[in-house]
Amino acid sequence: MYPNLLDAIGNTPLVKLNLNTPATLYAKLEYLNPGGSMKDRSAQFIIEHAEQTGLLKPGVTLIDASSGNQGVATAMIGAIKGYKVIITVSEKISQEKLQTIQAYGAQVVMCPATSTIDDPRSYHTVAKEIHKKTPNSFMLDQYFNILNAEGHYRSLGPEIWKQTNGTVTHFFAAAGTGGTISGAGKYLKEKNQNIQVIALDSNTSFHATNGNPKPYKVEGMGIDFDSPVMNYNVIDTIIPVSDDDALNMLKLLAKKHGLLVGPSSGAVAHGAYTYAQTCSKDDIIVMIFGDSGRAYLTKNFYTDML
């Protein structure tokens, strides 16, 4: 029993997933957070840190750029706390995410999909401009705010350590802003420096192509710019995953295992499955399933035959 919805963020289940690998695989079901994704953790931490430090007071407008989940989390938390919320998004956002943000009462500003985050038309740049022009506003700035990673360091990392009784040997998470992999990865490395921290990236991202990115379908993943949020010092390996491999794994997870998860979770599962073939039976792999497939149904990722 929780006195407030925000108190229900976190403590998501860790579920064993049998993909016939030598290592044992566990999925951390982050889509069971109240807002439907792991972004509940980082948005809550950034907002409440701003409140505690005096940056956020009643009447302030929350602003951020989001591929969807951060926007949903910010809109949900804004509704609970009584803040006006403005979220800028790319036109490639799913209809489900767009409508969810709006359902919480937030204003959505649609921006064209751009090849770089610095493009004047990009949803991040537009968010910064709105912040500058909006008196009494606060921008969470998930892409460049190191508190993004700190939120996962404080909550996600400790949960994984506790739920595995300290036996986790490998940690897999999609890399977008870098907050999840960097924050939780840092905590786990501090508990046991031998834990392998492995990030999943789109194979056509800025990072994977050495500066020659191409569009990709998977949302919420892809290292497309340099940011202080991404802590490469705690990441042992970065595995690039194609759209096809990520989306094919989605169908397998839903139709064979009952796990209806989002595209980035398909990428994480594919990368972990491939990597696990080289592991031993004593290895314990924890994968982050960041959001639900219900947020992408209109994209028809799940309807094609395997």
MARLUMTI-77827 format. One record per atom (N, C-alpha, C): x, y, z. Coordinates in steps of 0.02 Angstrom, whole numbers, padded with zeros to 5 digits, always signed. Last residue first. Example, Ala and Ser with C-alpha at 12.3 -4.5 7.8 and 13.67 -1.06 7.14 Angstrom:
% residues 2
+00642-00112+00354 +00684-00053+00357 +00645+00002+00394 +00660-00284+00390 +00615-00225+00390 +00660-00165+00390 
This chain:
% residues 306
+00338-00737-01889 +00409-00749-01874 +00443-00781-01934 +00228-00620-01970 +00246-00688-01949 +00320-00693-01936 +00184-00460-01901 +00214-00502-01954 +00230-00571-01927 +00147-00394-01785 +00097-00430-01823 +00124-00473-01878 +00230-00311-01716 +00217-00376-01686 +00171-00421-01729 +00242-00184-01768 +00303-00223-01759 +00290-00297-01741 +00146-00086-01796 +00140-00153-01825 +00205-00193-01822 +00129+00035-01741 +00186+00029-01787 +00190-00040-01819 +00030+00024-01650 +00011+00052-01715 +00069+00051-01765 +00099-00023-01536 +00056-00069-01574 +00039-00042-01644 +00181+00036-01444 +00204+00035-01513 +00158-00006-01559 +00149+00021-01313 +00163+00090-01335 +00181+00094-01409 +00143-00112-01291 +00079-00077-01300 +00089-00005-01323 +00269-00154-01259 +00250-00155-01329 +00184-00122-01342 +00344-00053-01130 +00296-00104-01154 +00283-00098-01229 +00520-00034-01085 +00450-00012-01090 +00408-00066-01124 +00642-00101-01050 +00629-00032-01031 +00557-00008-01036 +00715-00225-00982 +00659-00218-01029 +00625-00152-01012 +00880-00257-00954 +00828-00208-00942 +00777-00209-00999 +00946-00410-00892 +00930-00367-00949 +00875-00318-00929 +01074-00496-00814 +01013-00456-00803 +01005-00408-00861 +01145-00655-00801 +01136-00595-00843 +01070-00561-00826 +01258-00748-00723 +01191-00722-00711 +01185-00655-00749 +01354-00896-00748 +01343-00825-00760 +01269-00806-00752 +01370-01030-00741 +01372-00994-00677 +01357-00919-00686 +01380-01079-00866 +01317-01092-00830 +01314-01056-00763 +01462-00948-00962 +01459-01012-00927 +01393-01019-00891 +01451-00876-01130 +01455-00874-01057 +01452-00944-01027 +01425-00870-01262 +01496-00878-01243 +01505-00880-01168 +01292-00846-01270 +01317-00909-01298 +01389-00923-01279 +01269-00718-01228 +01264-00772-01179 +01289-00839-01205 +01269-00640-01344 +01327-00638-01299 +01328-00698-01252 +01141-00671-01393 +01201-00685-01433 +01263-00689-01388 +01060-00626-01286 +01056-00695-01310 +01119-00714-01348 +01093-00490-01281 +01108-00533-01224 +01108-00607-01244 +01046-00445-01406 +01117-00439-01388 +01136-00485-01331 +00909-00477-01394 +00949-00506-01448 +01023-00503-01430 +00874-00398-01283 +00868-00472-01280 +00909-00505-01334 +00898-00270-01334 +00933-00293-01275 +00932-00369-01271 +00807-00267-01440 +00879-00259-01453 +00920-00285-01395 +00688-00278-01369 +00705-00329-01419 +00779-00327-01435 +00694-00160-01300 +00700-00222-01262 +00715-00280-01308 +00671-00070-01402 +00737-00070-01371 +00748-00133-01329 +00532-00100-01433 +00587-00116-01479 +00657-00118-01447 +00443-00164-01285 +00459-00116-01337 +00521-00135-01377 +00352-00321-01259 +00398-00267-01240 +00413-00222-01300 +00267-00439-01197 +00253-00388-01248 +00292-00326-01229 +00297-00597-01166 +00325-00533-01147 +00315-00483-01204 +00266-00729-01193 +00215-00687-01162 +00240-00619-01140 +00350-00811-01261 +00365-00802-01190 +00315-00756-01155 +00311-00820-01393 +00336-00881-01361 +00345-00874-01285 +00265-00695-01431 +00227-00755-01452 +00249-00819-01418 +00355-00600-01374 +00283-00595-01364 +00248-00662-01376 +00482-00643-01412 +00468-00631-01341 +00393-00630-01328 +00468-00648-01552 +00483-00709-01514 +00464-00700-01440 +00449-00514-01580 +00396-00561-01596 +00406-00626-01557 +00573-00459-01539 +00510-00436-01510 +00455-00488-01519 +00664-00516-01627 +00664-00539-01558 +00600-00518-01522 +00635-00439-01739 +00621-00511-01740 +00620-00540-01670 +00681-00314-01696 +00609-00324-01707 +00591-00398-01712 +00821-00334-01686 +00782-00311-01628 +00709-00327-01637 +00855-00373-01816 +00868-00418-01760 +00827-00399-01699 +00814-00258-01888 +00785-00323-01903 +00794-00372-01845 +00895-00155-01837 +00822-00153-01829 +00792-00222-01837 +01045-00222-01760 +01006-00197-01816 +00932-00195-01799 +01157-00168-01634 +01103-00213-01653 +01063-00182-01710 +01319-00163-01562 +01271-00135-01609 +01220-00187-01631 +01371-00160-01398 +01352-00206-01451 +01301-00171-01497 +01505-00117-01302 +01447-00088-01336 +01432-00133-01396 +01575-00157-01143 +01563-00175-01213 +01501-00138-01239 +01590-00093-01019 +01642-00139-01044 +01636-00152-01119 +01566+00059-00943 +01541+00014-00996 +01598-00028-01023 +01619+00151-00860 +01588+00093-00828 +01561+00042-00879 +01669+00248-00944 +01716+00215-00897 +01686+00154-00863 +01570+00311-01011 +01603+00255-01046 +01651+00217-00999 +01430+00373-00968 +01493+00361-00933 +01527+00299-00963 +01326+00494-01026 +01355+00429-01044 +01424+00421-01013 +01310+00625-00985 +01269+00573-00953 +01298+00504-00966 +01382+00709-01064 +01412+00691-00999 +01371+00637-00963 +01381+00657-01235 +01346+00686-01178 +01381+00665-01113 +01378+00658-01411 +01418+00655-01350 +01382+00690-01294 +01254+00563-01503 +01289+00625-01486 +01331+00613-01423 +01189+00444-01519 +01190+00490-01576 +01225+00556-01561 +01163+00289-01488 +01210+00339-01463 +01223+00388-01520 +01011+00215-01459 +01053+00243-01511 +01097+00298-01484 +00839+00208-01409 +00906+00178-01411 +00945+00210-01467 +00711+00253-01424 +00738+00249-01357 +00807+00217-01352 +00655+00148-01560 +00654+00210-01521 +00686+00198-01453 +00707+00080-01710 +00703+00068-01638 +00706+00134-01600 +00731+00117-01843 +00662+00113-01819 +00657+00109-01743 +00847+00240-01906 +00831+00174-01881 +00763+00175-01847 +00947+00329-02027 +00886+00321-01988 +00877+00249-01965 +01125+00336-02000 +01069+00326-02045 +01006+00316-02002 +01279+00428-01970 +01218+00393-01950 +01167+00387-02006 +01427+00437-01964 +01387+00436-02025 +01321+00400-02013 +01508+00425-01852 +01489+00491-01875 +01450+00494-01939 +01530+00287-01839 +01586+00334-01837 +01568+00401-01869 +01422+00208-01825 +01444+00221-01894 +01502+00270-01897 +01397+00206-01688 +01411+00143-01722 +01440+00153-01792 +01369+00343-01659 +01426+00308-01630 +01446+00247-01670 +01253+00368-01734 +01313+00410-01744 +01375+00374-01719 +01182+00206-01782 +01186+00268-01743 +01249+00307-01760 +01160+00084-01838 +01165+00141-01884 +01167+00208-01846 +01143-00009-01741 +01202-00017-01784 +01208+00038-01836 +01105+00056-01579 +01083+00043-01647 +01145+00037-01692 +01172-00032-01437 +01168+00028-01479 +01138+00009-01546 +01184-00084-01272 +01159-00100-01339 +01146-00035-01376 +01317-00114-01157 +01267-00069-01186 +01248-00093-01255 +01361-00199-01014 +01358-00204-01087 +01301-00162-01114 +01471-00235-00891 +01418-00188-00908 +01417-00181-00984 +01514-00367-00788 +01520-00340-00855 +01459-00297-00871 +01588-00365-00630 +01526-00367-00667 +01536-00334-00735 +01703-00340-00560 +01707-00391-00613 +01642-00397-00653 +01680-00253-00458 +01712-00226-00518 +01716-00277-00575 +01543-00238-00367 +01586-00292-00392 +01616-00270-00458 +01495-00115-00326 +01483-00173-00284 +01528-00231-00302 +01532-00034-00430 +01557-00018-00364 +01547-00076-00315 +01460-00092-00533 +01533-00096-00535 +01563-00080-00466 +01331-00054-00495 +01350-00124-00495 +01425-00134-00496 +01338+00086-00512 +01324+00057-00447 +01347-00015-00444 +01365+00095-00650 +01413+00122-00601 +01402+00091-00532 +01247+00040-00703 +01312+00008-00714 +01364+00031-00665 +01152+00135-00669 +01148+00068-00638 +01215+00032-00646 +01211+00243-00749 +01194+00248-00678 +01193+00181-00643 +01235+00193-00880 +01288+00226-00842 +01273+00227-00767 +01113+00138-00922 +01174+00096-00923 +01229+00127-00879 +01027+00252-00901 +01015+00187-00870 +01079+00146-00865 +01084+00362-00975 +01070+00365-00904 +01063+00298-00870 +01101+00366-01109 +01156+00337-01070 +01142+00335-00996 +01007+00401-01199 +01038+00456-01162 +01100+00431-01125 +01036+00256-01244 +01007+00312-01281 +01038+00374-01251 +01069+00090-01240 +01101+00155-01230 +01067+00206-01275 +00994-00045-01152 +00999-00004-01212 +01030+00064-01194 +01089-00158-01051 +01038-00107-01057 +01049-00069-01122 +01147-00290-00948 +01133-00267-01016 +01078-00214-01016 +01270-00355-00847 +01213-00309-00848 +01206-00280-00919 +01329-00501-00767 +01325-00461-00828 +01263-00417-00825 +01319-00558-00642 +01385-00556-00673 +01387-00512-00735 +01235-00559-00486 +01236-00537-00555 +01308-00533-00582 +01232-00587-00351 +01260-00639-00395 +01263-00618-00468 +01172-00510-00254 +01241-00496-00271 +01272-00545-00319 +01040-00550-00254 +01083-00566-00196 +01157-00559-00212 +00964-00500-00351 +01006-00556-00370 +01050-00580-00312 +00903-00394-00284 +00861-00448-00310 +00901-00509-00331 +01013-00310-00253 +00974-00342-00200 +00935-00402-00226 +01054-00270-00381 +01102-00302-00335 +01065-00341-00281 +00937-00209-00428 +00965-00267-00463 +01013-00306-00417 +00924-00103-00336 +00872-00154-00342 +00899-00218-00374 +01040-00024-00358 +01030-00059-00294 +00977-00114-00298 +01008+00020-00495 +01067-00020-00478 +01059-00058-00412 +00888+00096-00479 +00890+00036-00520 +00949-00010-00502 +00924+00203-00382 +00867+00157-00375 +00875+00092-00414 +01042+00276-00400 +01011+00275-00333 +00956+00222-00327 +01069+00263-00534 +01120+00242-00486 +01088+00233-00416 +00960+00326-00588 +00965+00253-00596 +01018+00224-00549 +00990+00458-00552 +00927+00428-00532 +00928+00352-00536 +01111+00481-00616 +01110+00476-00543 +01045+00444-00518 +01075+00496-00749 +01110+00436-00728 +01108+00426-00653 +01011+00622-00731 +00978+00567-00765 +01009+00501-00743 +01105+00707-00685 +01059+00680-00636 +01015+00625-00665 +01169+00757-00794 +01199+00698-00763 +01155+00669-00708 +01090+00807-00936 +01088+00816-00864 +01113+00752-00830 +01074+00787-01071 +01137+00815-01048 +01141+00825-00972 +00951+00730-01094 +01007+00710-01137 +01074+00735-01112 +00856+00788-01008 +00877+00719-00997 +00939+00699-01037 +00809+00918-00963 +00868+00909-01005 +00898+00839-00997 +00711+00984-00889 +00744+00925-00860 +00808+00909-00897 +00693+01154-00870 +00703+01101-00919 +00741+01044-00886 +00572+01260-00805 +00629+01217-00787 +00634+01161-00839 +00515+01432-00798 +00514+01364-00824 +00577+01327-00804 +00488+01572-00791 +00473+01527-00736 +00465+01455-00760 +00449+01608-00963 +00468+01630-00895 +00448+01577-00843 +00507+01542-01106 +00453+01532-01057 +00475+01553-00988 +00614+01551-01188 +00560+01599-01199 +00503+01593-01149 +00696+01447-01149 +00722+01516-01147 +00666+01567-01149 +00611+01338-01176 +00633+01351-01108 +00657+01424-01100 +00607+01345-01315 +00545+01355-01277 +00562+01373-01205 +00741+01313-01341 +00714+01379-01361 +00650+01395-01323 +00748+01182-01294 +00790+01234-01264 +00764+01304-01279 +00658+01121-01383 +00644+01122-01310 +00684+01176-01275 +00729+01135-01502 +00665+01170-01494 +00646+01174-01420 +00835+01047-01476 +00848+01119-01486 +00785+01160-01476 +00762+00926-01468 +00802+00950-01411 +00815+01025-01417 +00702+00912-01592 +00659+00920-01534 +00698+00942-01472 +00779+01012-01721 +00774+00952-01680 +00733+00964-01618 +00802+01124-01794 +00733+01098-01796 +00724+01038-01750 +00937+01149-01784 +00891+01198-01755 +00818+01174-01752 +01032+01008-01737 +00993+01039-01790 +00943+01088-01758 +01089+00936-01637 +01104+01007-01639 +01067+01044-01694 +01060+00805-01658 +01024+00837-01603 +01035+00912-01603 +01040+00756-01829 +01081+00774-01772 +01039+00810-01720 +00940+00725-01919 +00997+00678-01914 +01043+00694-01856 +00768+00736-01864 +00830+00764-01890 +00887+00715-01881 +00596+00743-01885 +00652+00699-01870 +00715+00727-01903 +00515+00895-01831 +00536+00848-01883 +00593+00803-01858 +00408+00900-01686 +00464+00925-01723 +00484+00874-01777 +00269+00952-01589 +00296+00904-01637 +00351+00937-01678 +00239+00975-01425 +00262+01012-01483 +00297+00962-01530 +00107+00955-01310 +00157+00922-01352 +00174+00966-01412 +00065+00983-01142 +00066+01010-01210 +00122+00977-01249 -00017+00864-01034 +00041+00901-01057 +00031+00928-01128 -00118+00782-00987 -00129+00854-00987 -00070+00896-01010 -00110+00649-01001 -00091+00675-00935 -00098+00751-00931 -00137+00637-01135 -00188+00615-01087 -00173+00641-01017 -00018+00672-01197 -00074+00719-01198 -00128+00702-01147 +00054+00555-01173 +00079+00619-01147 +00022+00670-01144 -00029+00467-01246 -00020+00459-01174 +00005+00523-01142 -00014+00508-01377 -00079+00516-01345 -00076+00507-01269 +00122+00474-01396 +00098+00543-01406 +00032+00554-01369 +00121+00337-01377 +00159+00380-01332 +00134+00452-01335 +00037+00299-01485 +00020+00281-01416 +00056+00326-01366 +00104+00341-01598 +00041+00373-01581 +00021+00359-01508 +00282+00358-01577 +00222+00317-01588 +00160+00356-01567 +00384+00479-01662 +00355+00452-01600 +00293+00410-01617 +00433+00544-01770 +00434+00471-01774 +00407+00438-01709 +00436+00679-01745 +00378+00653-01781 +00378+00577-01788 +00492+00704-01577 +00506+00695-01648 +00444+00665-01681 +00435+00826-01456 +00445+00758-01480 +00462+00759-01554 +00430+00918-01306 +00443+00918-01378 +00461+00847-01399 +00313+00956-01183 +00359+00905-01208 +00368+00913-01283 +00271+01046-01042 +00278+01051-01114 +00331+01000-01137 +00162+01058-00904 +00215+01021-00937 +00212+01032-01012 +00128+01131-00745 +00114+01131-00817 +00174+01097-00851 +00115+01036-00594 +00153+01078-00639 +00125+01075-00710 +00059+00951-00496 +00026+01014-00513 +00066+01062-00556 +00100+00825-00465 +00128+00880-00425 +00098+00948-00442 +00032+00746-00558 +00027+00731-00486 +00047+00791-00443 +00073+00803-00679 +00001+00801-00661 -00008+00790-00586 +00210+00780-00674 +00185+00848-00674 +00112+00851-00654 +00211+00643-00686 +00234+00672-00623 +00210+00745-00617 +00161+00631-00818 +00128+00598-00762 +00146+00632-00696 +00257+00704-00890 +00186+00725-00891 +00148+00695-00832 +00371+00628-00865 +00369+00698-00843 +00297+00723-00840 +00333+00506-00925 +00350+00508-00854 +00345+00579-00827 +00316+00547-01059 +00260+00517-01022 +00273+00523-00947 +00445+00591-01087 +00389+00637-01091 +00329+00612-01053 +00516+00475-01077 +00531+00529-01030 +00475+00580-01029 +00455+00407-01188 +00447+00383-01119 +00463+00436-01066 +00483+00492-01308 +00418+00468-01285 +00414+00453-01211 +00592+00557-01338 +00569+00511-01391 +00504+00478-01370 +00591+00729-01285 +00585+00657-01272 +00566+00619-01334 +00634+00874-01195 +00631+00841-01260 +00631+00766-01247 +00539+00970-01073 +00592+00924-01094 +00580+00899-01165 +00485+01071-00939 +00497+01064-01011 +00550+01011-01022 +00369+01132-00823 +00419+01081-00838 +00424+01074-00914 +00342+01288-00752 +00325+01244-00808 +00383+01196-00820 +00292+01334-00585 +00344+01324-00635 +00319+01277-00690 +00197+01333-00487 +00189+01379-00542 +00240+01373-00597 +00302+01299-00347 +00235+01300-00377 +00229+01353-00432 +00473+01271-00401 +00424+01295-00353 +00355+01295-00386 +00634+01219-00424 +00564+01206-00442 +00519+01227-00385 +00751+01250-00364 +00743+01268-00435 +00671+01261-00457 +00775+01206-00235 +00743+01270-00245 +00733+01292-00316 +00819+01081-00211 +00871+01133-00217 +00841+01201-00233 +00704+01006-00211 +00743+01008-00149 +00796+01064-00151 +00664+01018-00344 +00621+01044-00290 +00662+01054-00227 +00767+00952-00408 +00757+01023-00422 +00713+01056-00369 +00745+00825-00359 +00808+00858-00343 +00801+00933-00354 +00624+00799-00419 +00625+00806-00347 +00691+00836-00323 +00663+00794-00555 +00612+00841-00532 +00617+00852-00457 +00758+00689-00557 +00776+00756-00579 +00727+00809-00552 +00680+00581-00508 +00740+00602-00473 +00759+00674-00492 +00577+00569-00604 +00562+00583-00534 +00623+00611-00497 +00654+00538-00718 +00613+00598-00716 +00596+00618-00644 +00713+00414-00679 +00755+00473-00692 +00715+00538-00689 +00596+00332-00660 +00649+00339-00609 +00688+00404-00619 +00523+00334-00776 +00492+00358-00715 +00545+00374-00663 +00597+00267-00870 +00606+00340-00866 +00570+00370-00806 +00559+00138-00879 +00613+00152-00833 +00623+00227-00824 +00377+00144-00898 +00446+00136-00920 +00496+00152-00865 +00246+00170-00854 +00257+00122-00908 +00328+00114-00932 +00215+00241-00745 +00213+00276-00809 +00230+00232-00867 +00234+00143-00643 +00170+00175-00654 +00162+00210-00721 +00327+00000-00709 +00324+00062-00672 +00259+00098-00687 +00331-00104-00796 +00281-00109-00743 +00285-00050-00694 +00438-00093-00878 +00375-00067-00904 +00318-00073-00853 +00543-00158-00821 +00535-00088-00805 +00470-00058-00832 +00581-00300-00775 +00522-00276-00811 +00505-00205-00791 +00726-00375-00812 +00700-00326-00764 +00643-00289-00799 +00755-00542-00844 +00730-00479-00872 +00702-00436-00816 +00893-00651-00841 +00838-00621-00805 +00820-00555-00838 +00971-00802-00889 +00948-00735-00909 +00890-00713-00865 +01115-00896-00862 +01046-00884-00840 +01028-00811-00856 +01212-00967-00998 +01202-00923-00940 +01128-00917-00923 +01182-01047-01111 +01221-01074-01055 +01212-01033-00991 +01009-01031-01164 +01078-01008-01162 +01116-01041-01105 +00867-01035-01192 +00913-01090-01206 +00986-01066-01214 +00795-00935-01141 +00810-00931-01213 +00861-00983-01233 +00694-00902-01016 +00728-00960-01044 +00735-00954-01119 +00708-00785-00894 +00688-00794-00964 +00728-00851-00994 +00648-00732-00736 +00693-00776-00774 +00664-00787-00844 +00625-00565-00687 +00594-00628-00709 +00643-00669-00752 +00601-00450-00566 +00655-00480-00605 +00632-00551-00622 +00484-00312-00549 +00506-00382-00542 +00564-00400-00588 +00524-00151-00475 +00496-00191-00529 +00523-00263-00525 +00554-00047-00388 +00538-00114-00361 +00502-00157-00413 +00478+00103-00460 +00532+00058-00441 +00507-00008-00413 +00346+00197-00392 +00398+00193-00444 +00455+00149-00418 +00260+00216-00290 +00256+00151-00323 +00307+00144-00380 +00268+00344-00252 +00302+00296-00209 +00301+00226-00239 +00185+00407-00340 +00257+00413-00351 +00296+00364-00308 +00059+00388-00285 +00078+00349-00345 +00153+00351-00357 +00057+00371-00108 +00061+00414-00167 +00084+00372-00226 +00056+00278-00008 +00018+00339+00004 +00014+00384-00058 +00033+00106-00049 +00073+00167-00055 +00030+00228-00044 +00042-00059+00000 +00000+00000+00000 +00045+00062+00000 
